[in-house]
């Protein structure tokens, strides 16, 4: 199917990859269907794009990639709502806040992970009750490290520069 | 809004299965103990308002690209969707 996006223009997306947020996202309750857009140039950041409102597009990142020791309990209610049958169903991302003036100050909201059942496409943003996580956790350095690792793995990183 | 006074270790019941007990008072902080069934979500209100705020602000993010030559953010002009 084709969707309009303000950020990336008109795009064709695979219907099978649509994500259904039954209640929208906090503050964006009227947007219930999203798709994750991935572009090589902006990886490891991805974009959670509404299929309903072209202007609704949030930068997200795989939470475990930037914070491997991230731990939280998924409530029974969320397990039921998302029909999760095991950890292998779960993909977790966090919304990234990128200040226009200084993108190095970008942060991820670790208090409100987006839990995705990538088998069924159902998803929700939930608030976790774990005092040690911050709504604005700095992620720029972790992202730079991920990019370096990627480049080293791909063998394209010029060491002798 | 219902307003109740409680002393330390006194409890209020909300519905059939939520119990809130005042455990301690230290200066301007009080400590509450909450017993509730697992399906009832309990979290600090300010975390929800911070998340609403972050989700709405995140829409204005520059379209960041990463490359060997450096990192750049193209300014993104967004409509206000809060209407």
gemmi code that builds the backbone of each chain (N, CA, C; Angstrom):
import gemmi

chains = {
    "A": [
        ("UNK", (0.838, -1.203, 0.000), (0.000, 0.000, 0.000), (0.873, 1.253, 0.000)),
        ("UNK", (0.289, 2.360, -0.436), (1.036, 3.612, -0.477), (0.620, 4.503, 0.689)),
        ("UNK", (1.608, 5.157, 1.291), (1.278, 6.106, 2.348), (1.987, 7.428, 2.066)),
        ("UNK", (1.387, 8.515, 2.554), (2.017, 9.821, 2.434), (2.724, 10.150, 3.726)),
        ("UNK", (3.940, 10.647, 3.610), (4.670, 11.075, 4.796), (5.197, 12.474, 4.538)),
        ("UNK", (5.190, 13.296, 5.574), (5.683, 14.655, 5.424), (7.208, 14.643, 5.309)),
        ("UNK", (7.818, 13.721, 6.024), (9.277, 13.695, 6.113), (9.929, 13.062, 4.893)),
        ("UNK", (9.322, 11.998, 4.372), (9.987, 11.222, 3.317), (9.167, 11.131, 2.026)),
        ("UNK", (8.086, 11.893, 1.950), (7.269, 11.853, 0.740), (6.389, 10.613, 0.693)),
        ("UNK", (5.968, 10.256, -0.546), (5.074, 9.102, -0.699), (5.891, 7.814, -0.750)),
        ("UNK", (5.441, 6.843, 0.010), (6.217, 5.599, 0.116), (5.303, 4.397, -0.069)),
        ("UNK", (5.884, 3.328, -0.555), (5.144, 2.066, -0.617), (5.578, 1.222, 0.573)),
        ("UNK", (4.587, 0.764, 1.340), (4.921, -0.082, 2.484), (4.181, -1.415, 2.389)),
        ("UNK", (4.816, -2.418, 2.964), (4.266, -3.759, 2.960), (3.149, -3.829, 4.017)),
        ("UNK", (1.949, -4.186, 3.589), (0.805, -4.261, 4.513), (1.078, -5.180, 5.695)),
        ("UNK", (1.895, -6.188, 5.456), (2.200, -7.157, 6.523), (3.038, -6.527, 7.623)),
        ("UNK", (3.642, -5.385, 7.341), (4.523, -4.756, 8.336), (3.813, -3.669, 9.143)),
        ("UNK", (2.511, -3.502, 8.932), (1.792, -2.474, 9.672), (1.707, -2.848, 11.147)),
        ("UNK", (1.825, -1.841, 11.986), (1.709, -2.050, 13.423), (0.413, -1.433, 13.913)),
        ("UNK", (-0.300, -2.178, 14.760), (-1.566, -1.687, 15.273), (-1.431, -1.324, 16.747)),
        ("UNK", (-1.583, -0.040, 17.048), (-1.609, 0.436, 18.436), (-3.070, 0.675, 18.781)),
        ("UNK", (-3.652, -0.217, 19.562), (-5.086, -0.158, 19.837), (-5.531, 1.197, 20.386)),
        ("UNK", (-4.693, 1.786, 21.243), (-5.058, 3.071, 21.854), (-4.161, 4.218, 21.405)),
        ("UNK", (-3.488, 4.071, 20.299), (-2.562, 5.109, 19.871), (-1.355, 5.166, 20.788)),
        ("UNK", (-0.669, 6.302, 20.761), (0.461, 6.519, 21.675), (0.062, 7.629, 22.630)),
        ("UNK", (0.639, 7.675, 23.844), (0.326, 8.797, 24.740), (0.593, 10.132, 24.047)),
        ("UNK", (-0.412, 10.981, 24.011), (-0.280, 12.274, 23.343), (-0.600, 12.218, 21.854)),
        ("UNK", (-0.712, 11.007, 21.299), (-1.022, 10.842, 19.867), (-2.081, 9.743, 19.737)),
        ("UNK", (-3.161, 9.905, 20.513), (-4.135, 8.823, 20.648), (-4.900, 8.537, 19.358)),
        ("UNK", (-4.957, 9.532, 18.457), (-5.741, 9.303, 17.236), (-4.962, 8.550, 16.153)),
        ("UNK", (-3.687, 8.296, 16.389), (-2.890, 7.541, 15.410), (-2.747, 6.103, 15.899)),
        ("UNK", (-3.382, 5.188, 15.185), (-3.408, 3.808, 15.672), (-2.669, 2.847, 14.769)),
        ("UNK", (-2.358, 3.307, 13.566), (-1.645, 2.409, 12.662), (-0.331, 3.063, 12.252)),
        ("UNK", (0.744, 2.328, 12.441), (2.076, 2.855, 12.138), (2.855, 1.829, 11.335)),
        ("UNK", (3.964, 2.319, 10.773), (4.905, 1.409, 10.133), (6.304, 1.901, 10.510)),
        ("UNK", (7.244, 0.974, 10.658), (8.621, 1.385, 10.962), (9.378, 1.545, 9.648)),
        ("UNK", (9.897, 2.759, 9.434), (10.682, 3.032, 8.230), (12.155, 2.925, 8.591)),
        ("UNK", (12.886, 2.199, 7.763), (14.318, 2.038, 8.023), (15.090, 2.516, 6.805)),
        ("UNK", (16.046, 3.403, 7.033), (16.899, 3.882, 5.944), (18.347, 3.695, 6.371)),
        ("UNK", (19.156, 3.261, 5.438), (20.561, 3.025, 5.741), (21.226, 4.284, 6.301)),
        ("UNK", (20.891, 5.449, 5.735), (21.573, 6.692, 6.127), (21.285, 7.084, 7.567)),
        ("UNK", (20.110, 6.724, 8.074), (19.807, 7.163, 9.433), (19.903, 6.033, 10.459)),
        ("UNK", (20.207, 4.817, 10.000), (20.385, 3.699, 10.944), (21.544, 4.034, 11.886)),
        ("UNK", (21.457, 3.626, 13.142), (20.468, 2.744, 13.760), (19.181, 3.429, 14.223)),
        ("UNK", (19.009, 4.713, 13.877), (17.708, 5.334, 14.167), (16.720, 4.875, 13.109)),
        ("UNK", (15.504, 4.590, 13.526), (14.440, 4.290, 12.575), (13.314, 5.270, 12.823)),
        ("UNK", (12.261, 5.179, 12.027), (11.186, 6.176, 12.103), (9.853, 5.465, 12.236)),
        ("UNK", (9.115, 5.829, 13.285), (7.785, 5.258, 13.494), (6.778, 6.204, 12.848)),
        ("UNK", (6.307, 5.808, 11.673), (5.481, 6.689, 10.847), (4.014, 6.284, 10.934)),
        ("UNK", (3.146, 7.269, 11.214), (1.706, 7.021, 11.175), (1.262, 6.861, 9.727)),
        ("UNK", (0.354, 5.915, 9.474), (-0.177, 5.779, 8.116), (-1.377, 6.712, 7.926)),
        ("UNK", (-1.819, 7.326, 9.023), (-3.034, 8.134, 9.020), (-2.695, 9.620, 8.931)),
        ("UNK", (-1.645, 10.041, 9.629), (-1.235, 11.444, 9.607), (0.194, 11.553, 9.086)),
        ("UNK", (0.365, 12.111, 7.896), (1.703, 12.187, 7.293), (2.722, 12.878, 8.188)),
        ("UNK", (2.256, 13.826, 9.023), (3.199, 14.598, 9.838), (3.610, 13.882, 11.118)),
        ("UNK", (2.948, 12.766, 11.431), (3.305, 12.060, 12.668), (4.362, 10.995, 12.373)),
        ("UNK", (5.578, 11.306, 12.768), (6.712, 10.427, 12.503), (7.741, 10.635, 13.608)),
        ("UNK", (7.993, 9.588, 14.395), (8.879, 9.728, 15.551), (10.160, 8.915, 15.353)),
        ("UNK", (11.309, 9.519, 15.670), (12.534, 8.726, 15.648), (12.518, 7.697, 16.773)),
        ("UNK", (12.916, 6.477, 16.462), (12.953, 5.410, 17.475), (14.263, 4.651, 17.337)),
        ("UNK", (14.574, 3.890, 18.380), (15.772, 3.050, 18.316), (15.520, 1.768, 19.091)),
        ("UNK", (16.152, 0.695, 18.656), (16.091, -0.576, 19.370), (16.713, -0.363, 20.753)),
        ("UNK", (15.890, -0.490, 21.789), (16.342, -0.140, 23.136), (17.522, -1.011, 23.582)),
        ("UNK", (17.473, -2.292, 23.286), (18.542, -3.183, 23.747), (19.858, -2.913, 23.024)),
        ("UNK", (19.786, -2.323, 21.837), (21.017, -2.016, 21.106), (21.795, -0.892, 21.784)),
        ("UNK", (21.065, 0.090, 22.327), (21.764, 1.204, 22.965), (21.963, 0.978, 24.462)),
        ("UNK", (21.214, 0.051, 25.037), (21.284, -0.171, 26.484), (21.059, -1.656, 26.748)),
        ("UNK", (22.127, -2.474, 26.538), (21.959, -3.937, 26.584), (21.462, -4.455, 27.939)),
        ("UNK", (21.729, -3.713, 29.015), (21.311, -4.208, 30.326), (19.886, -3.779, 30.706)),
        ("UNK", (19.152, -3.250, 29.736), (17.769, -2.806, 29.972), (16.893, -3.992, 30.391)),
        ("UNK", (16.193, -3.818, 31.498), (15.343, -4.903, 32.013), (14.008, -4.320, 32.456)),
        ("UNK", (12.916, -4.934, 32.098), (11.632, -4.532, 32.678), (10.657, -5.695, 32.587)),
        ("UNK", (9.641, -5.644, 33.435), (8.605, -6.670, 33.415), (7.488, -6.231, 32.491)),
        ("UNK", (7.055, -7.115, 31.631), (5.860, -6.823, 30.841), (4.671, -7.321, 31.659)),
        ("UNK", (3.718, -6.430, 31.934), (2.594, -6.812, 32.792), (1.737, -7.885, 32.112)),
        ("UNK", (1.025, -8.660, 32.920), (0.138, -9.699, 32.374), (-0.865, -9.096, 31.402)),
        ("UNK", (-1.321, -7.888, 31.756), (-2.300, -7.203, 30.913), (-1.724, -6.940, 29.514)),
        ("UNK", (-0.464, -6.477, 29.484), (0.171, -6.201, 28.189), (0.456, -7.492, 27.421)),
        ("UNK", (0.826, -8.548, 28.154), (1.063, -9.842, 27.501), (-0.217, -10.296, 26.804)),
        ("UNK", (-1.362, -10.156, 27.506), (-2.654, -10.551, 26.925), (-3.016, -9.655, 25.752)),
        ("UNK", (-2.902, -8.338, 25.986), (-3.334, -7.397, 24.963), (-2.539, -7.577, 23.664)),
        ("UNK", (-1.252, -7.901, 23.797), (-0.404, -8.029, 22.613), (-0.289, -9.483, 22.139)),
        ("UNK", (-1.037, -10.393, 22.784), (-0.985, -11.833, 22.467), (0.447, -12.344, 22.389)),
        ("UNK", (1.257, -11.977, 23.380), (2.650, -12.419, 23.367), (2.718, -13.864, 23.838)),
        ("UNK", (3.364, -14.723, 23.057), (3.460, -16.114, 23.505), (4.854, -16.440, 24.023)),
        ("UNK", (5.807, -15.544, 23.883), (7.138, -15.795, 24.433), (8.054, -14.644, 24.096)),
        ("UNK", (9.257, -14.635, 24.711), (10.184, -13.518, 24.497), (10.560, -13.336, 23.019)),
        ("UNK", (10.483, -14.423, 22.239), (10.889, -14.320, 20.843), (9.909, -13.471, 20.010)),
        ("UNK", (8.710, -13.234, 20.567), (7.731, -12.390, 19.863), (8.041, -10.899, 20.008)),
        ("UNK", (8.872, -10.570, 21.021), (8.948, -9.176, 21.471), (10.073, -8.395, 20.799)),
        ("UNK", (9.728, -7.217, 20.335), (10.717, -6.267, 19.850), (10.444, -4.974, 20.603)),
        ("UNK", (11.487, -4.387, 21.200), (11.290, -3.204, 22.038), (12.051, -2.021, 21.454)),
        ("UNK", (11.355, -0.913, 21.301), (12.016, 0.304, 20.827), (11.667, 1.462, 21.761)),
        ("UNK", (12.507, 2.496, 21.722), (12.263, 3.692, 22.527), (12.180, 4.907, 21.615)),
        ("UNK", (11.340, 5.849, 22.011), (11.228, 7.104, 21.263), (12.454, 7.966, 21.570)),
        ("UNK", (13.031, 8.539, 20.518), (14.234, 9.356, 20.673), (13.861, 10.824, 20.465)),
        ("UNK", (14.332, 11.634, 21.387), (14.088, 13.076, 21.301), (15.373, 13.710, 20.777)),
        ("UNK", (15.274, 14.392, 19.638), (16.477, 14.968, 19.031), (16.332, 16.485, 18.983)),
        ("UNK", (17.083, 17.214, 19.825), (16.961, 18.671, 19.789), (17.488, 19.207, 18.457)),
        ("UNK", (16.725, 20.106, 17.849), (17.113, 20.645, 16.541), (18.450, 21.365, 16.598)),
        ("UNK", (18.678, 22.063, 17.710), (19.866, 22.908, 17.799), (21.141, 22.097, 18.022)),
        ("UNK", (21.010, 20.951, 18.683), (22.204, 20.192, 19.031), (21.862, 18.710, 19.074)),
        ("UNK", (22.019, 18.060, 17.923), (21.550, 16.673, 17.855), (22.380, 15.732, 18.735)),
        ("UNK", (23.580, 16.190, 19.154), (24.384, 15.341, 20.041), (23.727, 15.172, 21.419)),
        ("UNK", (22.767, 16.040, 21.697), (22.059, 15.943, 22.984), (20.849, 15.006, 22.891)),
        ("UNK", (20.788, 14.171, 21.875), (19.606, 13.312, 21.725), (19.460, 12.331, 22.893)),
        ("UNK", (18.204, 12.068, 23.262), (17.928, 11.189, 24.399), (16.836, 10.185, 24.030)),
        ("UNK", (16.805, 9.068, 24.749), (15.740, 8.079, 24.544), (14.896, 7.994, 25.811)),
        ("UNK", (13.614, 7.777, 25.627), (12.697, 7.638, 26.765), (12.669, 6.173, 27.214)),
        ("UNK", (13.470, 5.868, 28.239), (13.552, 4.473, 28.703), (12.414, 4.112, 29.654)),
        ("UNK", (11.647, 5.108, 30.076), (10.534, 4.856, 30.990), (9.312, 4.317, 30.227)),
        ("UNK", (9.240, 4.654, 28.938), (8.047, 4.284, 28.171), (8.421, 3.514, 26.905)),
        ("UNK", (8.843, 2.242, 27.081), (9.189, 1.446, 25.907), (7.968, 1.163, 25.036)),
        ("UNK", (8.210, 1.047, 23.741), (7.162, 0.581, 22.828), (7.401, -0.913, 22.639)),
        ("UNK", (6.400, -1.698, 23.039), (6.514, -3.153, 22.943), (5.776, -3.593, 21.685)),
        ("UNK", (6.483, -4.318, 20.835), (5.892, -4.744, 19.557), (5.894, -6.263, 19.503)),
        ("UNK", (4.743, -6.834, 19.172), (4.701, -8.262, 18.858), (4.954, -8.365, 17.365)),
        ("UNK", (6.180, -8.727, 16.966), (6.485, -8.653, 15.528), (5.908, -9.842, 14.773)),
        ("UNK", (5.301, -10.777, 15.504), (4.605, -11.888, 14.841), (3.221, -11.427, 14.367)),
        ("UNK", (2.549, -10.623, 15.229), (1.178, -10.228, 14.899), (1.049, -8.760, 14.482)),
        ("UNK", (2.044, -7.936, 14.816), (1.966, -6.513, 14.504), (1.224, -5.692, 15.545)),
        ("UNK", (0.805, -6.301, 16.655), (0.176, -5.466, 17.671), (1.260, -4.834, 18.543)),
        ("UNK", (0.989, -3.607, 18.976), (2.020, -2.842, 19.667), (1.396, -1.879, 20.653)),
        ("UNK", (2.180, -1.499, 21.666), (1.714, -0.449, 22.571), (2.901, 0.200, 23.272)),
        ("UNK", (2.707, 1.468, 23.640), (3.713, 2.133, 24.455), (3.238, 2.059, 25.890)),
        ("UNK", (4.089, 1.533, 26.749), (3.679, 1.302, 28.122), (4.626, 2.062, 29.055)),
        ("UNK", (4.157, 2.326, 30.274), (5.023, 3.009, 31.239), (5.487, 1.996, 32.261)),
        ("UNK", (6.797, 1.935, 32.499), (7.286, 0.916, 33.421), (7.599, 1.544, 34.771)),
        ("UNK", (7.450, 0.718, 35.787), (7.594, 1.194, 37.157), (8.948, 0.808, 37.700)),
        ("UNK", (9.979, 1.274, 37.044), (11.304, 0.912, 37.511), (12.057, 2.207, 37.752)),
        ("UNK", (12.236, 2.540, 39.034), (12.800, 3.823, 39.425), (14.129, 4.177, 38.796)),
        ("UNK", (14.887, 3.196, 38.263), (16.240, 3.534, 37.829), (16.308, 4.111, 36.410)),
        ("UNK", (15.224, 4.072, 35.652), (15.289, 4.567, 34.276), (14.777, 5.990, 34.155)),
        ("UNK", (15.318, 6.664, 33.125), (15.105, 8.079, 32.938), (14.285, 8.310, 31.660)),
        ("UNK", (13.447, 9.350, 31.649), (12.715, 9.670, 30.417), (13.636, 10.312, 29.380)),
        ("UNK", (14.774, 10.830, 29.817), (15.728, 11.437, 28.877), (17.118, 10.861, 29.086)),
        ("UNK", (17.313, 9.672, 28.559), (18.587, 8.973, 28.704), (19.461, 9.300, 27.487)),
        ("UNK", (20.654, 9.912, 27.717), (21.488, 10.312, 26.577), (21.920, 9.096, 25.742)),
        ("UNK", (21.798, 9.183, 24.421), (22.098, 8.019, 23.575), (23.079, 8.305, 22.444)),
        ("UNK", (23.536, 9.547, 22.341), (24.359, 9.883, 21.174), (25.619, 9.017, 21.102)),
        ("UNK", (26.310, 8.886, 22.239), (27.563, 8.120, 22.244), (27.311, 6.661, 21.881)),
        ("UNK", (26.240, 6.099, 22.443), (25.907, 4.694, 22.150), (25.622, 4.514, 20.658)),
        ("UNK", (24.963, 5.499, 20.058), (24.657, 5.416, 18.622), (25.944, 5.474, 17.807)),
        ("UNK", (26.855, 6.386, 18.188), (28.142, 6.479, 17.482), (28.890, 5.147, 17.563)),
        ("UNK", (28.861, 4.518, 18.741), (29.543, 3.230, 18.897), (28.921, 2.159, 18.005)),
        ("UNK", (27.591, 2.169, 17.918), (26.912, 1.183, 17.062), (27.311, 1.367, 15.605)),
        ("UNK", (27.397, 2.622, 15.186), (27.744, 2.895, 13.788), (29.173, 2.419, 13.512)),
        ("UNK", (30.077, 2.698, 14.459), (31.474, 2.265, 14.288), (31.558, 0.748, 14.188)),
        ("UNK", (30.814, 0.065, 15.080), (30.816, -1.404, 15.052), (30.337, -1.918, 13.704)),
        ("UNK", (29.263, -1.306, 13.235), (28.675, -1.700, 11.951), (29.666, -1.541, 10.822)),
        ("UNK", (30.350, -0.389, 10.846), (31.298, -0.113, 9.777), (32.473, -1.077, 9.847)),
        ("UNK", (32.911, -1.387, 11.083), (34.021, -2.320, 11.240), (33.605, -3.693, 10.722)),
        ("UNK", (32.362, -4.107, 11.048), (31.881, -5.413, 10.602), (31.750, -5.481, 9.096)),
        ("UNK", (31.333, -4.362, 8.514), (31.138, -4.358, 7.069), (32.470, -4.204, 6.343)),
        ("UNK", (33.522, -3.913, 7.091), (34.837, -3.790, 6.478), (35.013, -2.527, 5.659)),
        ("UNK", (34.142, -1.554, 5.893), (34.228, -0.338, 5.082), (34.870, 0.798, 5.865)),
        ("UNK", (35.250, 0.523, 7.087), (35.772, 1.598, 7.927), (37.254, 1.803, 7.619)),
        ("UNK", (37.587, 2.981, 7.158), (38.978, 3.256, 6.781), (39.804, 3.544, 8.032)),
        ("UNK", (40.636, 2.583, 8.401), (41.380, 2.717, 9.646), (42.516, 3.723, 9.569)),
        ("UNK", (43.092, 3.855, 8.392), (44.310, 4.659, 8.286), (44.037, 6.111, 7.902)),
        ("UNK", (42.865, 6.596, 8.205), (42.556, 7.987, 7.873), (43.228, 8.935, 8.851)),
    ],
    "B": [
        ("UNK", (-13.541, 16.026, 44.105), (-12.494, 15.145, 44.622), (-12.766, 14.824, 46.090)),
        ("UNK", (-12.643, 13.558, 46.413), (-12.802, 13.136, 47.801), (-11.486, 13.375, 48.548)),
        ("UNK", (-11.562, 14.016, 49.693), (-10.349, 14.257, 50.482), (-10.495, 13.540, 51.820)),
        ("UNK", (-9.516, 12.697, 52.147), (-9.555, 11.950, 53.407), (-8.281, 12.229, 54.203)),
        ("UNK", (-8.385, 12.278, 55.530), (-7.182, 12.368, 56.357), (-6.847, 10.975, 56.866)),
        ("UNK", (-5.560, 10.653, 56.883), (-5.133, 9.350, 57.377), (-3.925, 9.521, 58.286)),
        ("UNK", (-3.816, 8.645, 59.285), (-2.613, 8.613, 60.109), (-1.712, 7.496, 59.605)),
        ("UNK", (-0.461, 7.512, 60.067), (0.476, 6.469, 59.646), (-0.105, 5.088, 59.961)),
        ("UNK", (0.048, 4.186, 58.992), (-0.445, 2.804, 59.057), (-1.957, 2.673, 58.885)),
        ("UNK", (-2.637, 3.772, 58.599), (-4.063, 3.645, 58.268), (-4.205, 3.454, 56.755)),
        ("UNK", (-5.286, 2.779, 56.412), (-5.464, 2.341, 55.024), (-6.772, 2.871, 54.468)),
        ("UNK", (-6.816, 3.103, 53.155), (-8.116, 3.288, 52.513), (-8.312, 2.173, 51.497)),
        ("UNK", (-9.552, 1.837, 51.254), (-9.880, 0.831, 50.255), (-10.512, 1.518, 49.058)),
        ("UNK", (-10.070, 1.137, 47.874), (-10.687, 1.657, 46.651), (-11.284, 0.462, 45.928)),
        ("UNK", (-12.606, 0.467, 45.805), (-13.259, -0.696, 45.205), (-13.035, -1.917, 46.094)),
        ("UNK", (-13.096, -3.116, 45.480), (-12.996, -4.330, 46.272), (-11.566, -4.774, 46.494)),
        ("UNK", (-10.651, -4.359, 45.590), (-9.342, -4.973, 45.744), (-8.135, -4.039, 45.679)),
        ("UNK", (-8.344, -2.763, 45.915), (-7.186, -1.865, 45.987), (-7.079, -1.292, 47.392)),
        ("UNK", (-5.895, -1.474, 47.995), (-5.637, -0.987, 49.347), (-4.477, -0.012, 49.306)),
        ("UNK", (-4.674, 1.190, 49.862), (-3.589, 2.162, 49.905), (-3.312, 2.493, 51.366)),
        ("UNK", (-2.075, 2.255, 51.805), (-1.715, 2.466, 53.202), (-0.661, 3.566, 53.302)),
        ("UNK", (-0.875, 4.481, 54.238), (0.129, 5.509, 54.494), (1.205, 4.901, 55.387)),
        ("UNK", (2.426, 4.764, 54.857), (3.482, 4.068, 55.604), (4.362, 5.007, 56.411)),
        ("UNK", (4.655, 6.178, 55.833), (5.583, 7.078, 56.542), (5.421, 8.499, 56.044)),
        ("UNK", (5.753, 9.435, 56.887), (5.758, 10.850, 56.516), (7.129, 11.413, 56.890)),
        ("UNK", (7.832, 11.944, 55.891), (9.144, 12.547, 56.164), (9.177, 13.909, 55.494)),
        ("UNK", (9.029, 14.958, 56.295), (9.011, 16.309, 55.724), (7.871, 16.442, 54.728)),
        ("UNK", (8.182, 16.853, 53.466), (7.113, 17.027, 52.483), (6.911, 15.768, 51.640)),
        ("UNK", (7.467, 14.646, 52.095), (7.294, 13.399, 51.347), (6.479, 12.413, 52.168)),
        ("UNK", (5.589, 11.707, 51.503), (4.913, 10.616, 52.189), (5.173, 9.324, 51.431)),
        ("UNK", (5.173, 8.227, 52.145), (5.402, 6.927, 51.513), (4.096, 6.143, 51.566)),
        ("UNK", (3.661, 5.686, 50.387), (2.412, 4.929, 50.296), (2.712, 3.478, 49.969)),
        ("UNK", (1.964, 2.583, 50.574), (2.020, 1.186, 50.162), (0.725, 0.866, 49.425)),
        ("UNK", (0.848, 0.273, 48.247), (-0.353, 0.016, 47.442), (-0.465, -1.476, 47.161)),
        ("UNK", (-1.565, -2.069, 47.554), (-1.873, -3.454, 47.202), (-2.971, -3.431, 46.167)),
        ("UNK", (-2.691, -4.000, 45.003), (-3.718, -4.010, 43.958), (-3.498, -5.229, 43.078)),
        ("UNK", (-4.555, -5.706, 42.430), (-4.381, -6.832, 41.504), (-3.440, -6.415, 40.371)),
        ("UNK", (-2.784, -7.415, 39.797), (-1.758, -7.145, 38.792), (-2.283, -6.376, 37.577)),
        ("UNK", (-3.567, -6.543, 37.248), (-4.052, -5.905, 36.022), (-4.267, -4.400, 36.196)),
        ("UNK", (-4.160, -3.923, 37.442), (-4.316, -2.479, 37.636), (-2.953, -1.820, 37.545)),
        ("UNK", (-2.834, -0.880, 36.601), (-1.549, -0.218, 36.374), (-1.337, 0.863, 37.407)),
        ("UNK", (-0.141, 0.888, 37.961), (0.193, 1.925, 38.930), (1.505, 2.553, 38.497)),
        ("UNK", (1.497, 3.845, 38.269), (2.762, 4.516, 37.990), (2.646, 5.974, 38.358)),
        ("UNK", (3.803, 6.624, 38.476), (3.809, 8.036, 38.833), (3.258, 8.869, 37.681)),
        ("UNK", (2.336, 9.753, 37.988), (1.641, 10.525, 36.961), (2.604, 11.322, 36.101)),
        ("UNK", (3.678, 11.862, 36.705), (4.578, 12.730, 35.934), (5.293, 11.965, 34.820)),
        ("UNK", (5.394, 10.620, 34.940), (6.039, 9.850, 33.876), (5.152, 9.799, 32.638)),
        ("UNK", (3.837, 9.746, 32.843), (2.919, 9.773, 31.703), (2.950, 11.157, 31.052)),
        ("UNK", (2.918, 12.236, 31.865), (2.924, 13.557, 31.229), (4.252, 13.821, 30.527)),
        ("UNK", (5.371, 13.325, 31.089), (6.659, 13.511, 30.405), (6.662, 12.751, 29.077)),
        ("UNK", (6.065, 11.561, 29.065), (6.041, 10.758, 27.834), (5.160, 11.408, 26.764)),
        ("UNK", (4.019, 11.955, 27.170), (3.152, 12.673, 26.222), (3.940, 13.822, 25.591)),
        ("UNK", (4.623, 14.564, 26.460), (5.419, 15.698, 26.013), (6.531, 15.280, 25.043)),
        ("UNK", (7.232, 14.200, 25.378), (8.336, 13.721, 24.526), (7.799, 13.238, 23.181)),
        ("UNK", (6.705, 12.480, 23.188), (6.145, 11.987, 21.923), (5.782, 13.147, 21.005)),
        ("UNK", (5.218, 14.213, 21.578), (4.800, 15.342, 20.738), (6.004, 16.139, 20.250)),
        ("UNK", (6.997, 16.311, 21.137), (8.210, 17.038, 20.722), (9.027, 16.253, 19.714)),
        ("UNK", (8.976, 14.911, 19.812), (9.800, 14.057, 18.943), (9.425, 14.241, 17.476)),
        ("UNK", (8.187, 14.698, 17.220), (7.735, 14.903, 15.840), (8.556, 15.976, 15.130)),
        ("UNK", (9.159, 16.870, 15.900), (9.916, 17.971, 15.297), (11.388, 17.637, 15.090)),
        ("UNK", (11.750, 16.385, 15.285), (13.162, 16.004, 15.170), (13.691, 16.320, 13.779)),
        ("UNK", (14.943, 16.775, 13.692), (15.546, 16.900, 12.370), (15.727, 15.502, 11.772)),
        ("UNK", (15.730, 15.413, 10.451), (15.936, 14.118, 9.804), (17.437, 13.835, 9.804)),
        ("UNK", (17.845, 13.077, 10.811), (19.279, 12.857, 11.045), (19.820, 11.819, 10.065)),
        ("UNK", (21.005, 12.084, 9.544), (21.684, 11.053, 8.761), (23.083, 10.859, 9.312)),
        ("UNK", (23.548, 9.638, 9.251), (24.885, 9.320, 9.739), (25.710, 8.852, 8.551)),
        ("UNK", (26.943, 9.341, 8.471), (27.828, 8.898, 7.392), (29.240, 8.974, 7.917)),
        ("UNK", (30.172, 8.369, 7.181), (31.568, 8.397, 7.604), (32.065, 9.825, 7.753)),
        ("UNK", (31.559, 10.688, 6.891), (32.021, 12.071, 6.895), (31.491, 12.854, 8.094)),
        ("UNK", (30.522, 12.304, 8.781), (30.004, 13.021, 9.943), (28.509, 12.855, 10.059)),
        ("UNK", (27.972, 13.488, 11.068), (26.564, 13.330, 11.371), (25.869, 14.641, 11.097)),
        ("UNK", (24.750, 14.580, 10.454), (24.075, 15.849, 10.176), (22.584, 15.713, 10.419)),
        ("UNK", (21.974, 16.839, 10.690), (20.531, 16.833, 10.894), (19.911, 17.864, 9.973)),
        ("UNK", (19.053, 17.401, 9.080), (18.353, 18.335, 8.208), (17.145, 18.842, 8.972)),
        ("UNK", (17.009, 20.147, 8.983), (15.899, 20.712, 9.751), (14.570, 20.234, 9.197)),
        ("UNK", (13.707, 19.880, 10.096), (12.415, 19.353, 9.692), (11.336, 20.315, 10.148)),
        ("UNK", (10.508, 20.761, 9.230), (9.436, 21.685, 9.594), (8.154, 20.884, 9.708)),
        ("UNK", (7.571, 20.931, 10.865), (6.388, 20.102, 11.111), (5.183, 20.982, 11.420)),
        ("UNK", (4.038, 20.479, 11.085), (2.813, 21.161, 11.520), (2.555, 20.777, 12.967)),
        ("UNK", (1.953, 21.659, 13.667), (1.596, 21.318, 15.038), (0.388, 20.391, 14.990)),
        ("UNK", (0.543, 19.190, 15.536), (-0.550, 18.221, 15.439), (-1.403, 18.213, 16.695)),
        ("UNK", (-1.066, 19.070, 17.628), (-1.830, 19.022, 18.880), (-3.189, 19.704, 18.747)),
        ("UNK", (-3.303, 20.541, 17.692), (-4.515, 21.232, 17.301), (-5.442, 21.548, 18.385)),
    ],
}
model = gemmi.Model(1)
for chain_id, residues in chains.items():
    chain = gemmi.Chain(chain_id)
    for i, (resn, *xyz) in enumerate(residues, 1):
        res = gemmi.Residue()
        res.name, res.seqid = resn, gemmi.SeqId(i, " ")
        for name, pos in zip(("N", "CA", "C"), xyz):
            atom = gemmi.Atom()
            atom.name, atom.element = name, gemmi.Element(name[0])
            atom.pos, atom.b_iso = gemmi.Position(*pos), 0.0
            res.add_atom(atom)
        chain.add_residue(res)
    model.add_chain(chain)
structure = gemmi.Structure()
structure.add_model(model)
structure.setup_entities()
